[in-house]
Amino acid sequence: MTVAATFAATIVDEWARSGLRHAVICPGSRSTPMALALDADGRFAVHVRLDERSAGFLALGIGLATGVPAVVMVTSGTAAAELHPAVLEASYARVPLLVCTADRPPELHDVGAPQTVDQQHLYGRAVRWFCAPGVPDEAVSPAWRSMASRAVAEATGAPPGPVHLDLAFREPLVGDPATLPPGRADGSPWHQPVGAERAPRSADLDRVADELQVERGIIVAGGPGPEASAMAALASATGWPVVADPRSGVRVPAAPTVASFDSLLRHRPFATDHHPEVVVRFGQPPLSKVLGAWLNEGGAHQVVIDPHGAWWDADRQAAVVAAGDPTGWALGLAERLGPARDDRWSGAWATAEAVAQRAIDEVLGAIGELTEPFVARSLVAALPERSSLVVAASMPARDVEWFAAPRRGLRVLGNRGANGIDGVVSTAVGVALATAGPTAALLGDLAFLHDANALLGLAADQPDLALVVIDNGGGGIFSFLPQSEVLGVDRFERLFGTPQDVDLPTLAGAHGLPTVEAHGIDGWHAAMEVVQRVSGPRLVVVHTDRAANVAAHAALHDGVARALG
């Protein structure tokens, strides 16, 4: 028996009492007590990964999908540093994550011991709480459960995010636990924080509602936002359109929903004629720069509502930043603002949305080639009910936001905290491992290669995950930027396009993943049959051309403008 084994078993038991069910473990010696305790507990699904960076994003994907933190356990040294990208994403995206780094005891620091670095506050301000309890000591065992329970409470608090426990162990690292310090008799967690999202106060609702008594308003639904029924109530009561981000959960086929807002607002006559007087924004704004510029140029009174009062106001235009439960805010405002007095405003937006959706279909059909907007639109439409779609940053996220039609029964997720492409495959694996329905990921070739180590061990786990990779020979988003026009082709390609010559099907095959390639629209339809019929991890490689993709975007925006004009 060892004190370290008893400490680790106590911590793990307390986490299980708090509802944690997933642990991601990377092999290492110094982390042995925690790894053995997590594996022996029986209440945890244990996922073993070789790459710490990938493991961090896999754990993040579990938290993103479930709202419950996963444990990621690594050994000491640079292994701990490899988790930093996932910690940053979890912090900015407000995803609960429990980061555990093993450490050497104090006597091995600053004396040249191997795999020993300064891990105190390694992640700086990115974590919600940092705790280094020191080498396990039976004298302080009454505090062990409190520490473990508090770690979960801090990770799921207001706002949720990553927590870092730096756990030092002395040898021997292998042992059997003694009797654990007693937990709560009823099996509940040691600490039980009460709801972090407070209901809006009646006085605050009254004051904000007084400022919104107009007919020309819009609702911008980012994430996180209110429940779909509450959003529908607010839209119905006000007669305002809902500009809906795919991640919002309210981008559904309904009269107020406006999904084609990016193309609509590129048409200057429509944008000028439809400036709102007030804007109510829920959570993080959509990616569209066109939408952001249009909101700011009209001088509308803007109200930002977020569960934790996050300052989603990069352009500094918000008149009110409100904290509290978004569903409570939506229902409270609906009660005070309704009923709508005139449907001409909402009807104009609904008509424009219908015209734009028809135009998008017509333009994509007229192009007749496999384009990235076509892939985004058709993938969103074709995924089975109760699916999850993880969308990578850069062009895939924009194509889904701009061109996917509204639908029900699909949850859209993404790493929108720091908006990087790193870790997206691992995030998708985490989502797939933690959810019952099928999962797909839409990403570019560079994002796929950037996180290729996520394929390690994937075939053995067998999650229902389709990785749809747009292979356009480099970084597609840079082709839309001024760099592509002012630099010579060779210099642009070397510094920005960065085409790779990795054979993606061969890479996937080396990890035991089946692959189907799509050349042209017929090939895409055949690939979609694989996505829909085959379970387990599989790769779909979609071949497109970057220059043709730029032209397709221009044709789509022009087609919507002509239809409106």
C-alpha positions as a printed NumPy array, in Angstrom:
array([[  0.   ,   0.   ,   0.   ],
       [  1.166,   3.53 ,  -0.723],
       [ -0.097,   6.952,   0.227],
       [  0.094,   7.941,  -3.457],
       [ -2.235,   5.103,  -4.481],
       [ -4.72 ,   6.024,  -1.755],
       [ -4.582,   9.694,  -2.733],
       [ -5.169,   8.887,  -6.422],
       [ -8.038,   6.48 ,  -5.709],
       [ -9.709,   9.073,  -3.484],
       [ -9.458,  11.774,  -6.128],
       [-10.876,   9.471,  -8.798],
       [-13.737,   8.33 ,  -6.567],
       [-14.687,  11.927,  -5.874],
       [-14.646,  12.766,  -9.586],
       [-16.936,   9.821, -10.288],
       [-19.301,  11.057,  -7.577],
       [-19.329,  14.401,  -9.419],
       [-20.486,  12.741, -12.642],
       [-17.226,  12.526, -14.582],
       [-17.135,   9.521, -16.904],
       [-14.24 ,  10.016, -19.355],
       [-10.472,  10.057, -18.837],
       [ -7.785,  10.531, -21.475],
       [ -4.427,   9.124, -20.387],
       [ -1.031,   9.505, -22.015],
       [  1.641,   6.946, -21.095],
       [  4.308,   8.087, -18.652],
       [  6.011,   6.959, -15.497],
       [  5.425,   9.811, -13.044],
       [  1.667,   9.776, -13.694],
       [  1.401,   6.076, -12.776],
       [ -0.661,   6.462,  -9.558],
       [ -3.374,   8.466, -11.307],
       [ -3.381,   6.303, -14.433],
       [ -3.815,   3.131, -12.384],
       [ -6.566,   4.67 , -10.261],
       [ -8.527,   5.903, -13.278],
       [ -8.209,   2.542, -15.008],
       [ -9.179,   0.56 , -11.901],
       [-12.229,   2.603, -10.929],
       [-14.601,   1.072, -13.464],
       [-16.832,   4.122, -13.837],
       [-14.608,   5.837, -16.394],
       [-14.232,   5.232, -20.102],
       [-10.441,   5.378, -20.382],
       [ -8.967,   6.563, -23.679],
       [ -5.205,   6.074, -24.067],
       [ -3.352,   8.357, -26.483],
       [  0.336,   8.681, -27.315],
       [  0.306,  12.364, -28.262],
       [ -0.423,  14.758, -25.396],
       [ -1.499,  17.59 , -27.679],
       [ -4.05 ,  15.348, -29.367],
       [ -5.145,  13.986, -25.986],
       [ -5.884,  17.498, -24.734],
       [ -8.155,  18.259, -27.674],
       [ -9.837,  14.856, -27.42 ],
       [-10.719,  15.638, -23.798],
       [-11.888,  19.082, -24.895],
       [-14.179,  17.501, -27.494],
       [-15.788,  15.382, -24.778],
       [-16.43 ,  18.476, -22.67 ],
       [-17.704,  20.384, -25.7  ],
       [-20.2  ,  17.633, -26.51 ],
       [-21.423,  16.868, -22.989],
       [-20.817,  19.931, -20.827],
       [-19.061,  17.594, -18.356],
       [-15.292,  17.862, -18.028],
       [-13.093,  14.979, -19.069],
       [ -9.849,  14.272, -17.247],
       [ -6.655,  14.44 , -19.283],
       [ -3.668,  12.943, -17.443],
       [ -0.055,  13.341, -18.6  ],
       [  3.373,  12.871, -17.122],
       [  5.82 ,  15.61 , -16.148],
       [  8.039,  17.788, -18.326],
       [  7.262,  18.831, -21.884],
       [  4.24 ,  16.5  , -21.85 ],
       [  2.495,  19.115, -19.709],
       [  3.394,  21.897, -22.164],
       [  1.811,  19.938, -25.018],
       [ -1.61 ,  20.506, -23.421],
       [ -1.361,  24.3  , -23.637],
       [ -3.197,  24.727, -26.995],
       [ -6.188,  22.729, -25.72 ],
       [ -6.149,  24.67 , -22.434],
       [ -6.282,  27.963, -24.351],
       [ -9.14 ,  26.77 , -26.556],
       [-11.064,  25.488, -23.539],
       [-10.563,  28.809, -21.777],
       [-11.741,  31.013, -24.631],
       [-14.501,  28.64 , -25.714],
       [-15.618,  28.132, -22.099],
       [-15.435,  24.346, -22.254],
       [-14.959,  22.435, -18.977],
       [-11.678,  20.525, -18.884],
       [ -9.76 ,  18.884, -16.039],
       [ -6.019,  18.99 , -16.78 ],
       [ -3.813,  16.823, -14.567],
       [ -0.05 ,  16.975, -14.934],
       [  2.193,  14.68 , -12.93 ],
       [  5.206,  16.365, -11.397],
       [  8.477,  15.498,  -9.68 ],
       [  8.741,  16.102,  -5.936],
       [ 10.367,  19.361,  -4.734],
       [ 13.766,  17.782,  -4.086],
       [ 14.141,  16.917,  -7.794],
       [ 13.541,  20.453,  -9.05 ],
       [ 16.417,  22.742, -10.054],
       [ 19.   ,  19.983,  -9.768],
       [ 19.024,  18.692, -13.347],
       [ 16.641,  15.77 , -12.81 ],
       [ 15.21 ,  14.465, -16.107],
       [ 11.704,  15.36 , -17.254],
       [ 11.528,  18.088, -14.649],
       [ 10.368,  21.594, -15.555],
       [  8.646,  24.369, -13.633],
       [  4.946,  23.501, -13.931],
       [  3.658,  26.011, -11.391],
       [  0.974,  28.112, -13.083],
       [  2.159,  26.669, -16.388],
       [ -0.971,  27.851, -18.223],
       [ -1.106,  31.306, -16.658],
       [ -4.474,  33.047, -16.608],
       [ -6.037,  30.528, -19.003],
       [ -7.201,  28.241, -16.182],
       [-10.124,  28.873, -13.852],
       [ -8.205,  27.378, -10.924],
       [ -4.695,  26.048, -10.304],
       [ -3.826,  23.698,  -7.457],
       [ -0.531,  22.03 ,  -6.572],
       [ -1.278,  20.011,  -3.417],
       [  2.264,  18.714,  -3.063],
       [  3.399,  15.146,  -2.574],
       [  0.522,  13.104,  -1.084],
       [  0.65 ,  13.149,   2.704],
       [ -1.709,  11.1  ,   4.833],
       [ -1.784,  13.93 ,   7.368],
       [ -3.793,  16.088,   4.973],
       [ -6.013,  13.299,   3.607],
       [ -9.189,  15.01 ,   4.931],
       [ -8.608,  17.685,   2.274],
       [ -8.286,  15.34 ,  -0.687],
       [-11.976,  15.005,  -1.501],
       [-12.551,  18.728,  -1.177],
       [ -9.758,  19.468,  -3.649],
       [-11.068,  16.953,  -6.196],
       [-14.642,  18.186,  -5.879],
       [-13.629,  21.821,  -6.079],
       [-11.699,  21.13 ,  -9.29 ],
       [-14.922,  19.946, -10.939],
       [-16.895,  22.858,  -9.515],
       [-14.36 ,  25.381, -10.812],
       [-14.285,  23.744, -14.262],
       [-18.069,  23.877, -14.55 ],
       [-18.562,  27.245, -12.878],
       [-19.275,  30.671, -14.275],
       [-17.835,  30.654, -16.847],
       [-16.774,  27.039, -17.337],
       [-13.25 ,  26.276, -18.493],
       [-10.027,  24.421, -17.747],
       [ -8.667,  23.612, -14.293],
       [ -5.051,  22.578, -13.726],
       [ -3.996,  20.154, -10.992],
       [ -0.221,  19.699, -10.757],
       [  0.246,  16.442,  -8.867],
       [  3.689,  15.592,  -7.505],
       [  4.566,  11.988,  -6.693],
       [  7.554,  10.291,  -5.086],
       [  8.577,   6.729,  -5.784],
       [  7.359,   4.058,  -5.379],
       [  4.776,   4.879,  -8.02 ],
       [  3.02 ,   1.496,  -8.005],
       [  0.999,   0.349,  -5.022],
       [ -2.398,  -0.586,  -3.69 ],
       [ -4.665,   1.953,  -2.02 ],
       [ -5.566,   1.69 ,   1.639],
       [ -9.025,   2.538,   2.953],
       [-10.126,   5.792,   1.361],
       [-11.093,   8.829,   3.402],
       [-14.891,   8.672,   3.688],
       [-17.025,  10.554,   1.209],
       [-20.54 ,  11.858,   1.629],
       [-22.747,   9.076,   2.943],
       [-25.308,   9.477,   0.166],
       [-22.673,   9.201,  -2.584],
       [-22.956,  12.86 ,  -3.58 ],
       [-19.954,  15.082,  -4.38 ],
       [-18.113,  16.727,  -1.51 ],
       [-19.125,  20.192,  -2.78 ],
       [-22.295,  20.969,  -4.743],
       [-22.258,  24.492,  -6.203],
       [-25.67 ,  25.88 ,  -7.049],
       [-26.527,  27.159, -10.561],
       [-24.012,  29.482, -12.133],
       [-26.423,  31.071, -14.626],
       [-28.738,  33.389, -12.737],
       [-32.21 ,  34.301, -13.937],
       [-32.565,  37.883, -15.189],
       [-34.042,  40.304, -12.691],
       [-37.442,  41.742, -13.46 ],
       [-36.124,  45.307, -13.199],
       [-33.375,  44.576, -15.739],
       [-35.886,  43.028, -18.131],
       [-38.145,  46.063, -17.795],
       [-35.303,  48.501, -18.469],
       [-33.967,  46.652, -21.509],
       [-37.472,  46.074, -22.906],
       [-38.209,  49.798, -22.695],
       [-35.259,  50.401, -25.027],
       [-36.492,  47.833, -27.57 ],
       [-40.006,  49.124, -28.264],
       [-39.557,  49.344, -32.037],
       [-40.754,  47.363, -35.045],
       [-37.474,  47.23 , -36.978],
       [-35.328,  44.958, -34.844],
       [-33.315,  41.817, -35.456],
       [-32.117,  38.968, -33.287],
       [-28.612,  37.615, -33.834],
       [-28.366,  34.083, -32.471],
       [-24.797,  33.067, -31.802],
       [-23.742,  30.626, -29.156],
       [-24.592,  29.982, -26.436],
       [-28.147,  31.159, -26.812],
       [-31.637,  30.417, -25.526],
       [-33.534,  27.214, -26.045],
       [-35.261,  26.953, -29.417],
       [-38.744,  27.388, -27.946],
       [-37.692,  30.557, -26.119],
       [-36.116,  31.988, -29.266],
       [-39.293,  31.21 , -31.204],
       [-41.34 ,  32.992, -28.546],
       [-39.16 ,  36.094, -28.745],
       [-39.261,  36.161, -32.544],
       [-43.026,  35.7  , -32.558],
       [-43.62 ,  38.37 , -29.93 ],
       [-41.439,  40.966, -31.635],
       [-41.934,  40.149, -35.295],
       [-38.157,  40.274, -35.755],
       [-36.045,  37.979, -37.936],
       [-33.502,  35.635, -36.355],
       [-30.055,  35.79 , -37.962],
       [-28.884,  32.332, -36.912],
       [-25.36 ,  30.977, -36.537],
       [-25.218,  27.212, -37.28 ],
       [-23.966,  26.57 , -33.726],
       [-26.862,  28.419, -32.128],
       [-29.289,  25.499, -32.072],
       [-32.051,  27.686, -33.542],
       [-31.094,  27.619, -37.229],
       [-34.223,  25.654, -38.072],
       [-36.798,  25.85 , -40.874],
       [-39.136,  28.539, -39.539],
       [-40.459,  31.855, -40.787],
       [-38.137,  34.083, -38.687],
       [-34.921,  32.153, -39.497],
       [-32.443,  33.911, -41.776],
       [-29.51 ,  31.668, -42.685],
       [-28.385,  33.415, -45.889],
       [-27.565,  36.681, -44.105],
       [-24.008,  36.945, -45.44 ],
       [-25.108,  36.911, -49.081],
       [-28.148,  39.102, -48.392],
       [-26.087,  41.803, -46.75 ],
       [-23.514,  41.869, -49.556],
       [-26.322,  43.24 , -51.736],
       [-26.131,  46.935, -50.926],
       [-29.73 ,  47.877, -51.766],
       [-31.057,  45.195, -49.432],
       [-28.532,  46.018, -46.708],
       [-29.342,  49.734, -46.879],
       [-33.112,  49.261, -46.876],
       [-33.13 ,  46.819, -43.968],
       [-31.096,  48.497, -41.272],
       [-32.644,  47.741, -37.875],
       [-33.208,  50.208, -35.094],
       [-32.309,  47.691, -32.399],
       [-30.283,  44.481, -32.316],
       [-30.468,  41.796, -29.653],
       [-27.416,  39.546, -29.795],
       [-27.133,  36.246, -27.956],
       [-23.61 ,  35.032, -27.26 ],
       [-20.646,  34.898, -29.603],
       [-21.347,  36.574, -32.958],
       [-21.231,  34.724, -36.283],
       [-18.038,  34.766, -38.35 ],
       [-19.394,  36.967, -41.135],
       [-17.473,  40.248, -41.354],
       [-20.205,  41.55 , -43.63 ],
       [-22.761,  41.075, -40.87 ],
       [-20.526,  42.766, -38.307],
       [-19.866,  45.791, -40.513],
       [-23.562,  46.14 , -41.371],
       [-24.605,  46.045, -37.717],
       [-22.149,  48.792, -36.879],
       [-22.789,  51.127, -39.792],
       [-26.49 ,  51.463, -39.049],
       [-26.092,  52.875, -35.559],
       [-28.617,  50.459, -34.073],
       [-29.082,  50.151, -30.319],
       [-27.323,  46.861, -29.546],
       [-27.966,  44.579, -26.57 ],
       [-25.609,  41.64 , -25.956],
       [-26.893,  38.785, -23.783],
       [-24.558,  36.069, -22.536],
       [-24.885,  33.536, -19.705],
       [-21.816,  34.957, -17.984],
       [-21.749,  38.5  , -19.312],
       [-18.885,  37.84 , -21.734],
       [-17.857,  40.975, -23.598],
       [-18.744,  39.915, -27.159],
       [-18.241,  43.414, -28.528],
       [-15.099,  43.624, -30.664],
       [-16.439,  46.741, -32.42 ],
       [-17.424,  48.418, -29.136],
       [-20.98 ,  49.149, -30.233],
       [-23.003,  47.409, -27.509],
       [-25.155,  49.732, -25.424],
       [-26.066,  46.957, -22.955],
       [-24.093,  43.855, -21.971],
       [-26.411,  41.606, -19.971],
       [-25.466,  38.532, -17.956],
       [-27.85 ,  35.726, -17.158],
       [-29.73 ,  32.74 , -18.477],
       [-30.379,  33.371, -22.211],
       [-33.631,  31.408, -22.122],
       [-34.861,  33.536, -19.227],
       [-33.918,  36.696, -21.07 ],
       [-35.658,  35.597, -24.281],
       [-38.881,  34.638, -22.492],
       [-38.838,  37.733, -20.297],
       [-38.34 ,  40.074, -23.233],
       [-41.003,  38.248, -25.263],
       [-43.507,  38.789, -22.488],
       [-42.749,  42.509, -22.324],
       [-42.384,  43.255, -26.049],
       [-45.188,  41.237, -27.632],
       [-47.389,  40.899, -29.46 ],
       [-45.938,  42.072, -32.786],
       [-48.003,  44.856, -34.311],
       [-46.953,  44.546, -37.951],
       [-45.626,  41.625, -39.985],
       [-44.283,  43.618, -42.939],
       [-40.779,  43.825, -41.456],
       [-40.478,  40.109, -40.703],
       [-42.208,  39.289, -43.98 ],
       [-39.614,  41.221, -45.976],
       [-36.817,  39.238, -44.337],
       [-38.633,  35.936, -44.812],
       [-39.149,  36.674, -48.49 ],
       [-35.496,  37.603, -48.96 ],
       [-34.384,  34.431, -47.183],
       [-36.556,  32.271, -49.446],
       [-35.259,  34.061, -52.561],
       [-31.65 ,  33.661, -51.422],
       [-32.005,  29.961, -50.614],
       [-33.468,  29.286, -54.062],
       [-30.693,  31.314, -55.685],
       [-27.993,  29.375, -53.826],
       [-29.43 ,  26.089, -55.067],
       [-29.722,  27.405, -58.616],
       [-26.172,  28.762, -58.739],
       [-24.669,  25.576, -57.313],
       [-26.638,  23.565, -59.837],
       [-25.523,  25.815, -62.688],
       [-21.858,  25.578, -61.716],
       [-22.131,  21.834, -62.128],
       [-18.795,  21.163, -60.418],
       [-17.846,  20.005, -56.968],
       [-17.352,  23.186, -54.942],
       [-16.699,  23.733, -51.26 ],
       [-19.983,  25.613, -50.683],
       [-21.795,  22.697, -52.325],
       [-20.045,  20.231, -50.003],
       [-20.925,  22.284, -46.914],
       [-24.56 ,  22.726, -47.94 ],
       [-25.161,  19.127, -48.962],
       [-23.307,  17.63 , -45.984],
       [-25.428,  19.615, -43.528],
       [-28.578,  18.545, -45.361],
       [-27.66 ,  14.863, -45.64 ],
       [-26.402,  13.938, -42.164],
       [-28.795,  11.664, -40.238],
       [-31.023,  12.916, -37.443],
       [-29.323,  13.374, -34.064],
       [-25.933,  13.811, -35.715],
       [-23.141,  16.089, -34.578],
       [-21.046,  18.054, -37.067],
       [-17.673,  19.443, -35.996],
       [-16.603,  22.237, -38.339],
       [-13.008,  23.426, -38.601],
       [-12.001,  27.059, -38.587],
       [-11.152,  29.009, -41.756],
       [-13.251,  28.191, -44.821],
       [-15.294,  25.143, -43.657],
       [-16.824,  27.153, -40.795],
       [-17.614,  30.041, -43.139],
       [-19.073,  27.824, -45.847],
       [-21.407,  26.164, -43.352],
       [-22.386,  29.537, -41.879],
       [-22.959,  31.25 , -45.224],
       [-24.422,  28.524, -47.415],
       [-25.962,  25.706, -45.354],
       [-29.744,  25.765, -45.289],
       [-31.688,  25.59 , -42.012],
       [-32.5  ,  22.123, -40.716],
       [-33.504,  20.29 , -37.559],
       [-31.874,  17.354, -35.821],
       [-28.256,  18.414, -36.287],
       [-25.892,  19.837, -33.689],
       [-23.037,  21.96 , -35.073],
       [-19.889,  22.351, -32.987],
       [-16.45 ,  23.847, -33.495],
       [-13.353,  25.192, -31.805],
       [-14.492,  28.802, -31.833],
       [-12.644,  29.944, -28.715],
       [ -9.267,  30.783, -30.241],
       [-10.489,  29.956, -33.78 ],
       [ -7.432,  27.895, -34.659],
       [ -7.247,  24.873, -36.942],
       [ -5.16 ,  22.843, -34.504],
       [ -6.7  ,  19.898, -32.727],
       [ -9.885,  19.741, -34.775],
       [ -9.587,  16.025, -35.626],
       [ -8.979,  15.184, -31.965],
       [-11.907,  17.387, -30.939],
       [-14.143,  15.505, -33.373],
       [-12.918,  12.189, -31.98 ],
       [-13.816,  13.371, -28.477],
       [-17.291,  14.397, -29.613],
       [-17.798,  11.032, -31.314],
       [-16.638,   9.063, -28.268],
       [-18.937,  10.984, -25.935],
       [-22.171,  11.01 , -27.956],
       [-24.63 ,   8.335, -28.989],
       [-25.426,   9.569, -32.51 ],
       [-23.16 ,   9.708, -35.553],
       [-20.51 ,  12.412, -35.824],
       [-18.965,  14.046, -38.878],
       [-16.192,  16.592, -39.195],
       [-15.684,  19.023, -42.058],
       [-12.129,  20.303, -42.334],
       [ -9.418,  21.317, -44.757],
       [ -6.343,  19.356, -45.73 ],
       [ -4.011,  21.515, -43.63 ],
       [ -6.174,  21.156, -40.523],
       [ -6.245,  17.409, -41.075],
       [ -2.46 ,  17.159, -41.421],
       [ -1.905,  19.516, -38.494],
       [ -3.657,  16.989, -36.239],
       [ -2.754,  13.736, -37.996],
       [ -1.682,  12.146, -34.709],
       [ -5.362,  12.049, -33.784],
       [ -5.526,   8.975, -36.034],
       [ -3.338,   7.004, -33.602],
       [ -5.528,   4.38 , -31.963],
       [ -8.664,   5.598, -33.733],
       [ -9.347,   2.344, -35.58 ],
       [ -9.292,   0.43 , -32.285],
       [-11.786,   2.769, -30.624],
       [-14.257,   2.548, -33.524],
       [-16.216,   5.782, -32.964],
       [-18.932,   6.532, -35.518],
       [-16.954,   9.361, -37.116],
       [-16.749,  10.502, -40.741],
       [-13.838,  12.848, -41.437],
       [-14.706,  14.879, -44.537],
       [-11.501,  16.548, -45.716],
       [-11.456,  19.252, -48.384],
       [ -8.208,  18.662, -50.273],
       [ -7.598,  21.812, -52.291],
       [ -3.834,  21.709, -52.12 ],
       [ -3.221,  24.177, -49.311],
       [ -4.779,  26.942, -47.253],
       [ -7.936,  27.881, -49.103],
       [ -8.853,  30.915, -47.017],
       [ -5.701,  32.793, -48.063],
       [ -6.938,  32.849, -51.66 ],
       [ -9.647,  35.287, -50.532],
       [ -7.165,  37.715, -48.955],
       [ -5.174,  40.575, -50.544],
       [ -1.969,  38.543, -50.289],
       [ -3.129,  36.399, -53.191],
       [ -3.369,  39.448, -55.461],
       [ -0.324,  41.49 , -54.5  ],
       [  2.237,  38.677, -54.28 ],
       [  3.604,  36.633, -57.123],
       [  2.203,  33.127, -57.484],
       [  5.361,  31.347, -56.337],
       [  5.855,  33.555, -53.303],
       [  2.193,  33.368, -52.321],
       [  2.173,  29.589, -52.6  ],
       [  5.372,  29.214, -50.547],
       [  4.309,  31.509, -47.699],
       [  0.505,  31.202, -47.617],
       [ -0.902,  28.541, -49.92 ],
       [  1.573,  25.989, -48.52 ],
       [  0.448,  23.045, -50.657],
       [  1.33 ,  19.622, -49.23 ],
       [  2.079,  16.441, -51.121],
       [  0.931,  13.935, -48.505],
       [ -1.277,  11.179, -49.9  ],
       [ -4.203,  11.454, -47.486],
       [ -5.785,   8.047, -48.253],
       [ -2.413,   6.358, -47.732],
       [ -1.97 ,   8.181, -44.438],
       [ -5.427,   7.104, -43.285],
       [ -4.813,   3.562, -44.493],
       [ -1.664,   3.339, -42.41 ],
       [ -3.912,   3.883, -39.383],
       [ -6.481,   1.317, -40.531],
       [ -9.12 ,   3.813, -41.711],
       [-11.055,   3.157, -44.926],
       [-11.118,   6.032, -47.402],
       [-13.341,   7.114, -50.252],
       [-12.32 ,   9.918, -52.614],
       [-14.692,  12.344, -54.318],
       [-13.799,  13.78 , -57.726],
       [-16.79 ,  15.691, -59.052],
       [-20.408,  15.74 , -57.956],
       [-21.08 ,  12.091, -58.807],
       [-18.1  ,  11.099, -56.694],
       [-19.431,  13.243, -53.854],
       [-22.827,  11.528, -53.927],
       [-21.09 ,   8.14 , -53.802],
       [-19.005,   9.36 , -50.875],
       [-22.101,  10.533, -49.026],
       [-23.527,   7.031, -49.25 ],
       [-20.433,   5.864, -47.394],
       [-20.882,   8.615, -44.801],
       [-24.499,   7.627, -44.235],
       [-24.282,   3.826, -44.414],
       [-20.899,   2.918, -42.951],
       [-20.154,   3.218, -39.24 ],
       [-16.802,   3.437, -37.515],
       [-14.043,   5.918, -38.349],
       [-13.674,   6.654, -42.064],
       [-12.165,   9.324, -44.269],
       [-13.765,  11.132, -47.195],
       [-11.306,  13.129, -49.301],
       [-13.001,  15.772, -51.447],
       [-10.836,  17.168, -54.244],
       [-11.443,  20.833, -55.122],
       [ -9.535,  23.717, -56.659],
       [ -8.733,  26.878, -54.716],
       [ -9.114,  29.276, -57.631],
       [-12.4  ,  27.685, -58.657],
       [-13.558,  27.975, -55.067],
       [-13.009,  31.745, -55.056],
       [-14.992,  31.986, -58.289],
       [-17.806,  29.844, -56.832],
       [-18.167,  32.15 , -53.827],
       [-18.353,  35.184, -56.098],
       [-20.951,  33.478, -58.301],
       [-23.092,  32.632, -55.282],
       [-23.066,  36.174, -53.933],
       [-23.783,  37.561, -57.396],
       [-26.603,  35.069, -57.896],
       [-28.294,  36.095, -54.656],
       [-27.905,  39.762, -55.581],
       [-29.51 ,  39.196, -58.994],
       [-32.382,  37.29 , -57.44 ],
       [-33.003,  40.101, -54.976],
       [-32.585,  42.834, -57.549]])
